Each structure stands twice: as structure tokens, then as C-alpha cells.
Amino acid sequence: MPAIDTNIIVRLLTGDNASQCEQARRVFENHKVFIPDTVILETEWVLRFAYKFEPVAISAAFAKLLGLPNVRVSRPDFISRAIEWHRQGLDFADALHLAASQDQPRFLTFDLKLVRKAKGLSKCQVASP
């Protein structure tokens, strides 16, 4: 099972390079693939900054991509939770940080916007120090 890089996903989702998009499509059609958490994080950043995708569009694209039967991630529940929280308005990196912190009682941050937006989303309380 090959692990794939951000550029494979971006080509597949944007189709901005026809040849590479076709190659990426064949990878997904012919292999079980592993997508590292770090690649998911970078893909969100590229889609948001370089391609101006909105959070709802990114969340929908990730849900479809990660719902493919041949796609594997290290912790599906963690990634699913982060995608849902991003769809609800959390910054994607913040959503990943919070999802990864579910076994902790609190997630401390100076980011008051995160404290406000995360209220009630998680059993891990987001608070300022």
C-alpha cells in the first residue's frame, strides 16, 4: 500500500494539471492508499490558500476522499472529528490539535477565537492558561 503526498491529492481534487490528475486518478483506482495525517493537514492548507477553497468545500472533499473504500488513514475517528469541526467553523489545524487531545482534560491556548469556537464541541475543554 503506497502512502501518498499532498500533490497527488491536490491534483485529483483540483484537476489543474490534466496529465497529473489522470495519474492521480489511476493511483486511487488501482491501489489501496495510505494518507498520513500530515498530508491531510498540508492538503487543507494548499486548498485554502492556493486554490481559495472554502471550509465547507474542503470538508466535503475530504469526506468523499476518505470515504473511498481503498483509502486508509492512521486514525479515522480523529480525522473525521477534525473534518466535522472544520466544517462547523474551526480552523483545520486547530481542529486536528483538538481531536488529537481528546484523552486530555484541557487544551490550553492563547487563541481566544479557538476558545470561543470550540466551546461545547469536545470533552476536552479548550481554555486560556
C-alpha contacts under 8 A as a table, 3 or more apart, distances in Angstrom:
res1	aa1	res2	aa2	distance
1	M	31	H	6.75
1	M	32	K	5.47
1	M	33	V	5.41
1	M	34	F	6.66
2	P	31	H	7.60
2	P	32	K	7.24
2	P	33	V	5.29
2	P	34	F	6.14
3	A	33	V	5.67
3	A	34	F	4.41
3	A	35	I	5.68
3	A	36	P	7.13
4	I	8	I	6.54
4	I	9	I	7.76
4	I	33	V	6.77
4	I	34	F	6.35
4	I	35	I	5.71
4	I	36	P	7.69
4	I	39	V	7.91
5	D	8	I	5.64
5	D	9	I	7.02
5	D	35	I	7.45
5	D	39	V	6.10
6	T	9	I	5.32
6	T	10	V	6.13
6	T	39	V	5.27
6	T	40	I	7.24
6	T	42	E	6.55
6	T	43	T	5.39
7	N	10	V	4.97
7	N	11	R	5.99
7	N	43	T	7.86
8	I	11	R	5.33
8	I	12	L	6.28
8	I	20	Q	7.78
8	I	21	C	7.76
8	I	24	A	5.50
9	I	12	L	5.06
9	I	13	L	6.09
9	I	24	A	7.25
9	I	43	T	7.24
10	V	13	L	5.16
10	V	14	T	5.84
10	V	15	G	7.81
10	V	43	T	6.70
10	V	46	V	7.80
10	V	47	L	7.31
11	R	14	T	5.39
11	R	15	G	5.23
11	R	16	D	6.29
11	R	17	N	6.52
11	R	20	Q	6.22
11	R	21	C	4.85
11	R	24	A	6.71
12	L	15	G	5.65
12	L	20	Q	7.95
12	L	21	C	4.99
12	L	22	E	7.68
12	L	24	A	5.67
12	L	25	R	6.19
13	L	61	A	7.43
14	T	21	C	7.97
15	G	18	A	5.91
15	G	20	Q	7.99
15	G	21	C	5.26
16	D	21	C	7.33
17	N	20	Q	5.47
17	N	21	C	5.83
18	A	21	C	5.02
18	A	22	E	6.17
19	S	22	E	5.27
19	S	23	Q	6.38
20	Q	23	Q	4.93
20	Q	24	A	6.02
21	C	24	A	5.04
21	C	25	R	6.07
22	E	25	R	5.01
22	E	26	R	6.26
23	Q	26	R	5.14
23	Q	27	V	6.36
24	A	27	V	5.06
24	A	28	F	6.47
25	R	28	F	5.24
25	R	29	E	6.11
26	R	29	E	4.87
26	R	30	N	5.87
27	V	30	N	5.40
27	V	31	H	5.81
28	F	31	H	5.69
28	F	32	K	7.08
28	F	33	V	7.02
28	F	70	N	7.53
31	H	70	N	6.94
32	K	70	N	4.40
32	K	71	V	5.84
32	K	72	R	7.46
33	V	70	N	6.24
33	V	71	V	5.06
33	V	72	R	6.08
34	F	71	V	5.98
34	F	72	R	4.70
34	F	73	V	5.69
35	I	39	V	6.43
35	I	40	I	6.98
35	I	71	V	7.28
35	I	72	R	6.27
35	I	73	V	5.30
35	I	74	S	7.86
36	P	39	V	5.25
36	P	40	I	6.60
36	P	73	V	6.15
36	P	74	S	6.83
37	D	40	I	5.13
37	D	41	L	6.33
37	D	73	V	7.09
37	D	74	S	7.19
37	D	79	I	7.75
38	T	41	L	5.04
38	T	42	E	6.17
39	V	42	E	5.06
39	V	43	T	5.91
40	I	43	T	5.06
40	I	44	E	6.31
41	L	44	E	5.36
41	L	45	W	6.53
41	L	92	F	7.37
41	L	93	A	6.64
42	E	45	W	5.07
42	E	46	V	6.21
43	T	46	V	5.12
43	T	47	L	6.05
44	E	47	L	5.21
44	E	48	R	6.04
44	E	58	I	6.77
44	E	92	F	7.21
45	W	48	R	5.18
45	W	49	F	5.95
45	W	50	A	7.92
46	V	49	F	5.36
46	V	50	A	5.25
46	V	51	Y	6.83
47	L	50	A	5.76
47	L	51	Y	4.91
47	L	52	K	6.24
47	L	53	F	5.49
47	L	58	I	7.24
48	R	51	Y	5.82
48	R	52	K	4.72
48	R	53	F	4.79
48	R	54	E	6.50
48	R	55	P	7.62
48	R	58	I	7.80
49	F	52	K	5.42
49	F	53	F	7.63
53	F	57	A	6.16
53	F	58	I	6.31
54	E	57	A	5.33
54	E	58	I	6.27
55	P	58	I	5.03
55	P	59	S	6.01
55	P	86	H	6.49
55	P	87	R	5.82
55	P	89	G	7.38
56	V	59	S	5.12
56	V	60	A	6.11
56	V	86	H	7.80
56	V	87	R	5.15
57	A	60	A	5.09
57	A	61	A	6.08
58	I	61	A	5.11
58	I	62	F	6.10
59	S	62	F	5.14
59	S	63	A	6.05
59	S	83	I	5.52
59	S	84	E	7.07
59	S	86	H	6.84
59	S	87	R	5.64
60	A	63	A	5.08
60	A	64	K	6.27
61	A	64	K	5.27
61	A	65	L	6.05
62	F	65	L	5.00
62	F	66	L	5.78
62	F	83	I	7.34
63	A	66	L	5.35
63	A	67	G	5.82
63	A	80	S	7.69
63	A	83	I	7.50
64	K	67	G	5.04
64	K	68	L	6.64
65	L	68	L	5.64
65	L	71	V	7.53
66	L	71	V	5.92
66	L	72	R	7.35
66	L	73	V	7.94
67	G	71	V	7.22
68	L	71	V	5.55
72	R	76	P	7.83
73	V	76	P	5.83
75	R	78	F	5.39
75	R	79	I	6.38
76	P	79	I	5.19
76	P	80	S	5.94
77	D	80	S	5.10
77	D	81	R	6.06
78	F	81	R	5.30
78	F	82	A	6.33
78	F	96	L	7.51
78	F	99	A	5.51
78	F	100	A	6.53
79	I	82	A	5.10
79	I	83	I	6.16
79	I	96	L	7.13
79	I	99	A	7.57
80	S	83	I	5.13
80	S	84	E	6.21
81	R	84	E	5.18
81	R	85	W	6.19
81	R	95	A	7.83
81	R	99	A	6.37
82	A	85	W	5.12
82	A	86	H	6.03
82	A	92	F	6.83
82	A	95	A	4.71
82	A	96	L	5.13
82	A	98	L	7.76
82	A	99	A	5.87
83	I	86	H	5.05
83	I	87	R	6.17
83	I	92	F	7.27
83	I	95	A	7.47
84	E	87	R	5.01
84	E	88	Q	6.33
85	W	88	Q	4.91
85	W	89	G	6.44
85	W	90	L	5.66
85	W	92	F	7.81
85	W	95	A	5.96
85	W	121	L	7.71
86	H	89	G	5.10
86	H	90	L	4.55
86	H	91	D	5.84
86	H	92	F	5.23
86	H	95	A	6.17
87	R	90	L	7.25
89	G	117	K	7.29
90	L	94	D	6.57
90	L	95	A	5.90
90	L	114	L	7.16
90	L	117	K	6.46
90	L	118	A	7.22
91	D	94	D	5.22
91	D	95	A	6.09
92	F	95	A	4.94
92	F	96	L	6.23
93	A	96	L	5.08
93	A	97	H	6.20
94	D	97	H	5.00
94	D	98	L	6.13
94	D	114	L	7.38
95	A	98	L	5.16
95	A	99	A	6.00
96	L	99	A	5.04
96	L	100	A	6.07
97	H	100	A	5.23
97	H	101	S	6.35
98	L	101	S	5.01
98	L	102	Q	6.66
98	L	107	F	7.03
98	L	122	S	7.96
98	L	124	C	7.51
99	A	102	Q	5.69
100	A	103	D	7.87
101	S	104	Q	5.50
101	S	106	R	7.97
101	S	107	F	6.93
101	S	124	C	6.86
102	Q	105	P	7.56
102	Q	122	S	7.40
102	Q	123	K	6.79
102	Q	124	C	5.47
103	D	124	C	7.31
104	Q	107	F	7.31
104	Q	124	C	5.98
105	P	123	K	7.27
105	P	124	C	4.91
105	P	125	Q	6.21
106	R	124	C	5.01
106	R	125	Q	4.55
106	R	126	V	5.73
106	R	127	A	6.95
107	F	124	C	6.50
107	F	125	Q	6.07
107	F	126	V	4.75
107	F	127	A	6.30
108	L	126	V	5.94
108	L	127	A	5.10
108	L	128	S	5.29
108	L	129	P	5.71
109	T	112	L	7.47
109	T	114	L	7.87
109	T	115	V	7.51
109	T	126	V	7.29
109	T	127	A	6.21
109	T	128	S	5.00
109	T	129	P	6.65
110	F	128	S	5.37
110	F	129	P	7.20
111	D	114	L	5.36
111	D	115	V	6.50
111	D	128	S	7.45
112	L	115	V	4.86
112	L	116	R	6.16
112	L	128	S	7.13
113	K	116	R	5.17
113	K	117	K	6.08
114	L	117	K	5.12
114	L	118	A	5.77
114	L	126	V	7.57
115	V	118	A	5.44
115	V	119	K	6.31
115	V	126	V	5.29
115	V	127	A	5.55
115	V	128	S	7.16
116	R	119	K	5.56
118	A	121	L	5.42
118	A	122	S	7.25
118	A	126	V	6.48
119	K	122	S	7.49
119	K	125	Q	7.41
119	K	126	V	6.95
120	G	123	K	7.61
120	G	125	Q	7.95
122	S	125	Q	6.61
